Amino acid sequence: MGRPVIDLTLAKAHLRVEHDLDDELIGLFVEAAIDRTLQEIGLAGVLEREHKTETTHAAFGFLYPVEEIVAVEKRDGFGVWRELPAAEWELGGSVDERQVLRLSEAAGHRSGSEYRVEWRAGFKVLPAWFRVACYFLLGHYYENRSSIVIGAGLAAVELPQGFHHLCGPHKRWFFA
């Protein structure tokens, strides 16, 4: 999957738009909503590339959701990287918490050896909270196409709180 995709037909249904006149604009708002949601949870720029991680631990936790493990390798006694068969490792956990790659102790893998993991960040299945957060923003972008709100007794209103409520628990925090 890589970058999340929101279907135009579903986006139009959410907006209750039955014509094709705004398709290009709605498509632009969908892309903006996806980008902003990825920024909010700390995944902007992370899903578009492959990652390599080197470790000496037989269990390794990922900072980002893992869409796919491309390869797991172990450095042998001669310094050559050798790929491990999928039967010798397992990806556990969930994207809502933390995914962990565990190497099989039965196959002789233990902490202290050198391992390299190639993987793609992303979601195998786009979580419902992500889609709903995007729809919240999409509705906001479509209904409020200007930064000025004009009306009787209306004041400037912040982005819908539901968006922050949905994204908050999935935000990745990094401290230097």
C-alpha positions as CSV (number, residue, x, y, z in Angstrom):
1,M,0.0,0.0,0.0
2,G,2.7,2.5,1.0
3,R,0.9,5.9,0.9
4,P,-2.7,5.7,2.1
5,V,-5.5,6.1,-0.5
6,I,-9.0,7.4,0.1
7,D,-11.4,6.4,-2.7
8,L,-13.0,9.4,-4.5
9,T,-16.4,7.7,-4.6
10,L,-16.4,7.3,-0.8
11,A,-15.1,10.8,-0.3
12,K,-18.0,12.2,-2.4
13,A,-20.5,10.1,-0.5
14,H,-19.1,11.5,2.8
15,L,-19.5,15.0,1.4
16,R,-23.0,14.1,0.0
17,V,-21.8,15.3,-3.5
18,E,-23.7,13.7,-6.3
19,H,-22.2,15.6,-9.3
20,D,-18.8,15.4,-11.0
21,L,-18.1,19.2,-11.1
22,D,-15.9,19.2,-8.0
23,D,-14.1,15.9,-8.6
24,E,-10.7,17.5,-9.1
25,L,-11.1,19.8,-6.1
26,I,-12.3,16.9,-3.9
27,G,-9.3,14.9,-5.1
28,L,-7.0,17.7,-4.1
29,F,-8.7,18.0,-0.6
30,V,-8.4,14.2,-0.2
31,E,-4.6,14.4,-0.8
32,A,-4.3,17.4,1.6
33,A,-6.3,15.5,4.3
34,I,-4.1,12.4,4.0
35,D,-0.9,14.6,4.1
36,R,-2.1,16.5,7.1
37,T,-3.2,13.3,9.0
38,L,0.3,11.8,8.3
39,Q,1.9,14.9,9.6
40,E,-0.3,14.9,12.7
41,I,0.7,11.4,13.7
42,G,4.4,11.8,12.8
43,L,4.5,9.7,9.6
44,A,4.9,12.4,6.9
45,G,7.7,11.3,4.6
46,V,8.1,7.9,6.3
47,L,5.9,5.8,4.1
48,E,7.4,6.7,0.8
49,R,10.7,4.9,1.3
50,E,12.2,1.6,2.4
51,H,14.0,1.4,5.7
52,K,17.1,-0.5,6.9
53,T,17.7,-1.1,10.6
54,E,20.7,-2.8,12.1
55,T,20.5,-4.3,15.5
56,T,22.2,-6.7,17.9
57,H,18.9,-7.7,19.6
58,A,16.9,-10.8,18.9
59,A,13.7,-8.8,19.4
60,F,13.4,-5.4,17.7
61,G,10.6,-2.9,18.1
62,F,9.7,-0.6,15.2
63,L,9.0,3.1,15.6
64,Y,6.6,3.2,12.7
65,P,3.8,0.8,11.5
66,V,5.3,-2.0,9.3
67,E,3.6,-2.8,6.1
68,E,6.1,-5.4,5.0
69,I,9.4,-7.0,6.0
70,V,11.5,-7.1,2.9
71,A,14.4,-9.1,4.3
72,V,16.0,-10.1,7.6
73,E,19.7,-10.8,7.5
74,K,22.4,-12.0,9.9
75,R,26.1,-11.4,9.7
76,D,28.0,-14.6,9.7
77,G,31.4,-15.3,11.2
78,F,33.1,-14.1,8.0
79,G,31.3,-10.7,8.0
80,V,28.9,-11.7,5.2
81,W,25.2,-10.8,5.4
82,R,23.0,-13.9,4.9
83,E,19.3,-13.7,4.6
84,L,17.2,-15.6,7.1
85,P,14.2,-17.6,6.0
86,A,10.8,-16.3,7.1
87,A,10.4,-19.3,9.3
88,E,13.2,-18.0,11.6
89,W,11.5,-14.7,12.5
90,E,8.0,-13.4,13.3
91,L,6.5,-9.9,13.3
92,G,4.1,-9.5,16.2
93,G,2.2,-6.6,17.8
94,S,-0.2,-4.2,16.1
95,V,0.1,-0.9,14.4
96,D,-2.0,0.7,17.2
97,E,0.7,-0.2,19.7
98,R,4.2,-1.3,18.7
99,Q,5.2,-4.0,16.2
100,V,8.1,-6.2,17.3
101,L,10.2,-8.5,15.1
102,R,11.3,-11.6,17.1
103,L,14.0,-13.9,15.8
104,S,13.6,-17.6,16.6
105,E,15.7,-18.8,19.5
106,A,15.2,-22.4,18.3
107,A,17.2,-21.4,15.1
108,G,20.0,-20.2,17.3
109,H,19.3,-16.5,17.2
110,R,20.2,-14.5,20.3
111,S,21.1,-11.0,21.3
112,G,24.7,-10.0,20.5
113,S,24.7,-11.3,16.9
114,E,24.4,-8.7,14.2
115,Y,21.1,-8.4,12.3
116,R,19.9,-6.2,9.5
117,V,16.2,-5.7,8.7
118,E,14.9,-4.1,5.5
119,W,11.2,-3.1,5.8
120,R,8.5,-0.8,4.5
121,A,6.6,1.5,6.7
122,G,2.8,1.7,6.2
123,F,-0.4,0.0,6.9
124,K,-1.4,-3.4,5.4
125,V,-5.0,-2.3,6.0
126,L,-5.8,1.3,6.5
127,P,-7.1,1.7,10.1
128,A,-10.6,3.0,10.5
129,W,-9.4,5.8,12.8
130,F,-7.1,7.0,10.0
131,R,-9.9,7.0,7.4
132,V,-12.3,8.8,9.7
133,A,-9.7,11.4,10.6
134,C,-9.2,12.1,6.9
135,Y,-13.0,12.3,6.3
136,F,-13.3,14.8,9.2
137,L,-10.6,17.0,7.5
138,L,-12.0,16.5,4.1
139,G,-15.4,17.7,5.3
140,H,-13.8,20.7,6.9
141,Y,-11.7,21.6,3.8
142,Y,-14.7,21.2,1.5
143,E,-17.1,23.2,3.6
144,N,-14.7,25.9,4.7
145,R,-12.8,26.9,1.5
146,S,-11.9,30.2,2.9
147,S,-10.0,31.3,6.0
148,I,-12.8,33.8,6.8
149,V,-16.1,32.7,8.3
150,I,-18.9,35.1,7.7
151,G,-22.3,34.8,9.4
152,A,-24.5,35.9,12.2
153,G,-22.8,35.4,15.5
154,L,-20.1,33.1,14.1
155,A,-16.6,33.2,15.4
156,A,-13.4,31.6,14.1
157,V,-13.5,27.9,15.0
158,E,-10.6,25.5,15.4
159,L,-10.3,22.3,13.3
160,P,-12.8,19.7,14.5
161,Q,-11.7,18.2,17.8
162,G,-12.6,14.7,16.5
163,F,-9.6,14.8,14.2
164,H,-7.2,15.4,17.1
165,H,-9.1,12.8,19.2
166,L,-8.6,10.2,16.5
167,C,-4.9,11.0,15.7
168,G,-3.6,11.8,19.2
169,P,-3.1,8.2,20.4
170,H,-1.2,7.3,17.2
171,K,1.2,10.2,17.2
172,R,4.9,9.3,17.3
173,W,6.9,11.5,19.7
174,F,10.6,11.9,19.3
175,F,12.9,13.5,21.9
176,A,16.4,14.6,21.2
